[in-house]
Amino acid sequence: MSSRTIGVQSLRRAFAVLRALGNGPLGVSDVAVASHIPKSTAARLLSALASEGAVEQVPGERRYRLGPDLLAIASGLSETWDIVSIARPTIAGLAAELGEAAGVSIRDGWTVQYVDQIEPPNPNEVTVRDWTGTRIPLHAVSSGQVFLAQLPAPMLARYLAEPLEAFTPRTLTDAGALLERLRDVRRDGHAWVQDEYAVGISSVAAPIADARAEIVAAVHVHGPTYRFPPPGEEARIAAAVRTAAARIGARLRAGG
């Protein structure tokens, strides 16, 4: 049996163990029976999974249950998918209204992660790539600047204390210039960037607030700089993005 086959088999068995524990705490023998694997294999997998925080022993018992690290990951994914499912109809409407790609992003540490993107119903001849799944430093994109603008001062200071990576000649890498931009973002309720992460791409973003008034996501629209935004249309487009963000926030606060 090849090492690749062995690796795939181990992964399948590990997932079988996790699925078994999804029904509640179990001892090694019960895990083996539920997973259809030898008891010695179940014990070895439980030990390995416990070392990674995916499972843990119930205090004072020999039974195992799903661990805190795995539950934290699952909780984060659930929240993200809630936002995606709630936001999707609104960003689809925004893409149709503006004729450019629209999407949703979340903050992941010092990066912004794009979690969904919708193309307009009749895309123009030149379209931009699908950024879903991409992580980018906060200072370089409109969604990231929306998140930076809402950070508490001590957290923002920590971010600005590190060198700001330049992706294009227009990336804001000077802390003072970025702070001035963020003041505008807080005042206006949206952020515009042009050619700051990728030459030829412009975008605008607005924040989405949850029931605690915390910024949990952002809506953005982006397109080729040569046509987006059209001359004199910046204010109208930004207003549409802010309205979409407010609508998604209201649905989040209402529970979907």
Wavefront OBJ file of the C-alpha trace (Angstrom):
o trace
v 0.000 0.000 0.000
v 1.458 3.389 -0.997
v 2.120 6.154 1.530
v -0.529 8.298 -0.210
v -3.139 5.554 0.189
v -2.198 5.143 3.849
v -2.533 8.902 4.367
v -5.981 9.034 2.780
v -7.110 6.062 4.866
v -5.889 7.763 8.055
v -7.796 10.926 7.165
v -10.973 8.966 6.529
v -10.623 7.167 9.831
v -9.973 10.424 11.688
v -13.129 11.941 10.222
v -15.054 8.796 11.162
v -13.874 9.271 14.754
v -14.948 12.922 14.748
v -18.358 12.052 13.295
v -18.829 9.445 16.021
v -18.011 11.990 18.734
v -20.473 14.409 17.172
v -23.214 12.371 18.836
v -21.741 12.867 22.306
v -18.863 11.654 24.504
v -17.698 8.084 23.874
v -15.079 5.729 25.225
v -12.391 4.222 23.026
v -14.294 0.971 22.514
v -17.491 2.794 21.548
v -15.560 5.033 19.132
v -14.030 1.954 17.518
v -17.432 0.323 17.064
v -19.096 3.477 15.734
v -16.188 4.178 13.361
v -15.762 0.568 12.213
v -12.065 0.556 13.033
v -9.879 -1.541 15.391
v -9.760 -0.407 19.013
v -5.982 0.124 18.836
v -6.438 2.379 15.803
v -9.183 4.344 17.555
v -6.950 4.868 20.587
v -4.074 6.066 18.404
v -6.280 8.472 16.440
v -7.887 9.874 19.593
v -4.454 10.542 21.054
v -3.325 12.325 17.889
v -6.524 14.357 17.636
v -6.290 15.302 21.319
v -2.764 16.649 20.796
v -4.191 19.018 18.163
v -7.135 20.142 20.320
v -9.664 18.471 18.008
v -10.854 16.146 20.803
v -10.436 16.037 24.563
v -11.159 13.688 27.445
v -14.156 14.477 29.602
v -12.668 15.642 32.958
v -12.527 12.751 35.418
v -13.584 10.208 32.795
v -12.081 8.032 30.095
v -14.612 9.154 27.487
v -13.685 11.573 24.712
v -15.628 14.504 23.259
v -15.045 17.090 20.527
v -12.310 19.524 21.575
v -12.316 23.305 21.973
v -10.145 24.053 18.940
v -12.402 22.114 16.585
v -15.528 23.700 18.061
v -14.011 27.175 17.708
v -13.266 26.524 14.041
v -16.787 25.197 13.470
v -18.312 28.196 15.243
v -16.320 30.626 13.112
v -17.312 28.841 9.912
v -20.962 28.882 10.970
v -20.870 32.631 11.560
v -19.169 33.224 8.222
v -21.686 31.131 6.313
v -24.539 32.894 8.104
v -23.198 36.212 6.818
v -22.692 34.822 3.310
v -26.206 33.379 3.081
v -27.839 36.507 4.482
v -25.782 38.872 2.311
v -25.974 36.992 -0.994
v -29.371 38.300 -2.251
v -28.348 41.873 -1.464
v -24.937 41.690 -3.129
v -26.525 39.998 -6.144
v -28.858 42.978 -6.428
v -25.945 45.378 -5.972
v -23.949 43.682 -8.736
v -26.955 43.914 -11.051
v -27.532 47.575 -10.180
v -23.940 48.707 -10.679
v -22.870 46.300 -13.421
v -19.702 45.246 -11.584
v -18.715 42.395 -9.275
v -19.905 42.717 -5.666
v -18.788 40.737 -2.664
v -18.568 40.285 1.084
v -15.460 40.072 3.257
v -14.571 39.481 6.893
v -11.552 40.442 8.979
v -9.142 37.613 9.788
v -6.478 39.010 12.093
v -4.495 41.622 10.186
v -5.945 40.507 6.852
v -9.253 40.789 5.064
v -10.696 37.569 3.662
v -13.090 37.624 0.730
v -15.845 35.073 1.448
v -18.252 35.611 -1.452
v -18.432 37.332 -4.833
v -21.278 37.785 -7.313
v -20.835 38.795 -10.940
v -23.432 41.038 -12.625
v -26.086 39.255 -14.733
v -24.595 40.623 -17.956
v -20.893 41.115 -17.251
v -18.944 43.597 -19.331
v -16.353 42.409 -21.804
v -13.560 42.849 -19.278
v -14.167 41.316 -15.850
v -12.018 41.010 -12.734
v -10.988 37.727 -11.139
v -12.983 36.036 -8.399
v -11.240 36.943 -5.144
v -13.208 34.499 -2.959
v -10.916 32.876 -0.399
v -8.133 35.426 -0.864
v -6.563 37.076 2.192
v -4.980 40.528 1.813
v -3.386 42.894 4.365
v -5.941 45.348 5.691
v -4.301 48.559 4.485
v -4.202 47.550 0.810
v -7.899 47.174 -0.083
v -11.141 49.070 0.494
v -12.718 46.385 2.720
v -9.585 46.247 4.825
v -9.556 50.009 5.284
v -13.185 49.825 6.436
v -12.117 47.365 9.146
v -9.049 49.416 10.098
v -11.173 52.542 10.477
v -13.274 50.804 13.140
v -10.435 49.316 15.200
v -9.813 50.617 18.738
v -6.881 53.045 18.819
v -4.450 50.633 20.575
v -5.085 47.894 17.985
v -4.726 50.333 15.107
v -1.459 51.603 16.597
v -0.108 48.040 16.708
v -0.974 47.531 13.062
v 0.658 50.788 12.015
v 3.771 50.018 14.051
v 4.712 47.314 11.551
v 5.993 48.064 8.023
v 3.125 48.381 5.545
v 3.705 46.227 2.483
v 3.580 47.929 -0.912
v 1.749 45.998 -3.625
v 1.701 48.785 -6.226
v 3.176 52.302 -6.409
v -0.161 53.587 -5.062
v -0.390 51.394 -1.951
v -0.622 53.517 1.195
v 2.517 52.575 3.134
v 2.934 55.797 5.126
v 1.197 55.566 8.508
v 0.287 59.257 8.525
v -1.300 59.099 5.075
v -3.206 55.967 6.014
v -4.503 57.574 9.230
v -5.775 60.524 7.209
v -7.545 58.121 4.837
v -9.124 56.278 7.766
v -10.484 59.544 9.174
v -12.239 60.062 5.842
v -13.580 56.500 5.946
v -15.071 57.021 9.410
v -16.624 60.319 8.303
v -17.997 59.085 4.975
v -18.981 55.534 5.934
v -17.149 53.997 2.986
v -13.654 53.572 1.532
v -12.468 53.986 -2.059
v -9.182 52.595 -3.364
v -7.738 52.836 -6.862
v -4.820 50.660 -8.019
v -3.623 50.178 -4.430
v -3.538 46.379 -4.319
v -3.578 45.536 -8.021
v -2.864 47.934 -10.853
v -5.996 48.420 -12.911
v -8.495 47.516 -10.163
v -10.598 49.989 -8.156
v -13.051 49.212 -5.374
v -15.354 50.746 -2.782
v -16.483 49.153 0.481
v -18.809 49.865 3.404
v -19.077 48.215 6.843
v -21.731 45.764 8.063
v -22.652 46.035 11.765
v -24.239 43.326 13.906
v -26.672 43.645 16.824
v -23.839 44.799 19.112
v -22.910 47.557 16.655
v -19.659 45.718 15.936
v -18.323 45.639 12.385
v -18.414 41.964 11.420
v -18.135 42.172 7.641
v -17.921 44.542 4.696
v -19.609 44.881 1.318
v -17.461 45.823 -1.653
v -17.800 46.439 -5.364
v -14.800 46.379 -7.679
v -14.042 46.728 -11.346
v -11.392 47.794 -13.870
v -10.093 51.275 -13.078
v -10.538 52.474 -16.659
v -14.321 52.241 -16.289
v -14.959 52.036 -12.532
v -16.084 54.330 -11.174
v -17.525 56.181 -14.176
v -16.724 59.909 -14.061
v -18.958 61.760 -11.623
v -20.547 58.542 -10.309
v -18.417 58.018 -7.182
v -21.022 59.407 -4.769
v -23.920 57.430 -6.263
v -21.986 54.171 -6.236
v -20.755 54.689 -2.688
v -24.309 55.418 -1.540
v -25.532 52.179 -3.142
v -22.802 50.202 -1.362
v -23.609 51.841 1.988
v -27.309 51.066 1.493
v -26.506 47.425 0.720
v -24.305 47.172 3.831
v -27.058 48.690 5.993
v -29.631 46.283 4.545
v -27.427 43.258 5.292
v -26.736 44.562 8.791
v -30.458 44.931 9.438
v -31.054 41.337 8.325
v -28.225 40.124 10.578
v -29.723 41.957 13.532
v -33.143 40.501 12.737
v -31.685 37.003 12.635
v -31.767 36.596 8.869
l 1 2 3 4 5 6 7 8 9 10 11 12 13 14 15 16 17 18 19 20 21 22 23 24 25 26 27 28 29 30 31 32 33 34 35 36 37 38 39 40 41 42 43 44 45 46 47 48 49 50 51 52 53 54 55 56 57 58 59 60 61 62 63 64 65 66 67 68 69 70 71 72 73 74 75 76 77 78 79 80 81 82 83 84 85 86 87 88 89 90 91 92 93 94 95 96 97 98 99 100 101 102 103 104 105 106 107 108 109 110 111 112 113 114 115 116 117 118 119 120 121 122 123 124 125 126 127 128 129 130 131 132 133 134 135 136 137 138 139 140 141 142 143 144 145 146 147 148 149 150 151 152 153 154 155 156 157 158 159 160 161 162 163 164 165 166 167 168 169 170 171 172 173 174 175 176 177 178 179 180 181 182 183 184 185 186 187 188 189 190 191 192 193 194 195 196 197 198 199 200 201 202 203 204 205 206 207 208 209 210 211 212 213 214 215 216 217 218 219 220 221 222 223 224 225 226 227 228 229 230 231 232 233 234 235 236 237 238 239 240 241 242 243 244 245 246 247 248 249 250 251 252 253 254 255 256
